[in-house]
Amino acid sequence: MQAGTHVKVWMKAPPEKVFAYVGDLNRHGEWTKAPLRVQGPVPAQAGATYHSESKFMGKPVEADLRVTSYQPSSHIAFDASHKEGTYKHDFTLRAENGGTTVERRIVLPDASPVKGVFLKFLIAPTAVRSDAKKSLGMLKQIVEA
């Protein structure tokens, strides 16, 4: 059973400015809620690989990242693989109302039925969604400054 979440935030900044932060995985630590360090190539491109170190709910998390889709100023998607499985991250940017709407989708790894229910109804809608929304809020503050 897969679980996930989706958040959307409008920012008063052009897509190119927003994508400078979203499309460069090495810069994600500048605007994420949790401490995050990413190392990998610049610029990103489909197939590029990275390594990340972070914390989620107070626990250290190391992951290997692989960009699965890259369209400058409009879209980046990547998989983050670690011991719990593979998380899929997807960012879509659209010029809208004189700014940019950023949609972020996160799909959690497949899980057993019992763990899947826990992830789908407790972790994804609370902790994962909350972190994603706060992170996009921090990005909004940076690009609107």
N, C-alpha and C positions, 0 to 999 in steps of 0.2 A: 504494500500500500504506500503510495507516494503522498507526501504532504508538501505544502508550500505556502507562499504568501505573495502579495502584490501590493505595491505602494506607488502613488503618483503625486508629484509635487511640481507646481509651476514656479519658475524662477524668472525674475526680470533681468535676463541676460541672454545674449544670442547663443544659438546652439554651439558655435565654434568655441566660445569661451567656456561653456559648461563641459563640452567634450574634452577640452584640454585637461580636465581633472578626471572625468569618467573614463576616457579612452586610454589613459596612461595608468596602467595598473600600479606602477611604482609610486604614483601620487595618491592612491586610495587612502593611505594612512593619514593624509592631510585633512581628510574630511569624514572619516569613519568614527563612530561612537567608541568602539573598542580600540585599544592599542593595536596597530597593524604595521608590519614591515613587509614589503614586497620587493623582490629582486628579480630583474629580468630585462629583456631588450627594450629599447626605445628606438623608433616608435613601435607600437604593437602591430601585429598582423595576424591573420588567421594561421593557426598552427604554432604560434610562439608559446614558449613555456616559461614559467616563473616559479618561484618558491616563496611561500608566505609564512609568517609567524604572527600569531594573534592570540587573543583571549576571547572566550565566549562563556558567559556565565561564570567568570572567574577562573576558568580552566585554560591552560595553554593549548593552542591548536596549531599544528604545522600542516601545511597542505602544498601539494604540487598543483599548479594552475596551468590550464591550456586554453588559449583563445580559440573559440569555435566559430566565431563570426566577427568581422571587423569592417565597418563602413564608416569612414571618417565623418564626424559631426552628426551622425544619426544613430549608430547602433554598435554595441559591443556585447558579446556573450562569451562566457568562459565557464569551464568546469573546474571545481576545486575538489581535489581528491585527497582524502586522508583516511585514518584508520576507521572512521565511522561510515565511510562510503563517499560517494561523489555528490556534491551540491552543485546545482546548475544556477548560474547567475546571468541575468539578461537585462540590459539597459537599452531602452529605446528613447531617443530624443526627437521631439517635434517642435518646430517653430510654431508659436501660437500666441495670439494676443500681444504682440510686441515683446515676447520673451520665449522661453523654452519650457515645455512640459517634459519632465523626465519620468518614465515609467520603469520601475524596477520589479522584476519577478525573480523569486528564489524558489527553486524546487529542491526539496530535501531528498536524500537517498531513499531507495526502496527499503522497506522495513517489514518485519514480521507483522501479522495482523494485530497482535497486542501492542507492540511498540509503535506500529503505524498509527493506531488510534490515538495513542499518547502524543505522538508528533503532530498529527493532523489537528487535533482538537485542543491541545494545550501549548506545546512548544511553538509551533508555527504561528498561530494567531497572537501569541503573547510576546515571548522573548524575541523571536526572529523578526516579526513584523515591527515590534517596537524599536529594535536596533536599526532596521532598515529605514524606518521613518525618521528617527533621530539623525541618522547619518545623512540622509538627503536634506534634512533641515540645516545641518552644519554646512553642507555644500552650498545650499541656497544663500546662507549668510556670507560665505566667501565670495561667490560669484556676483552677488549684488553689492558688495562693498566698493 
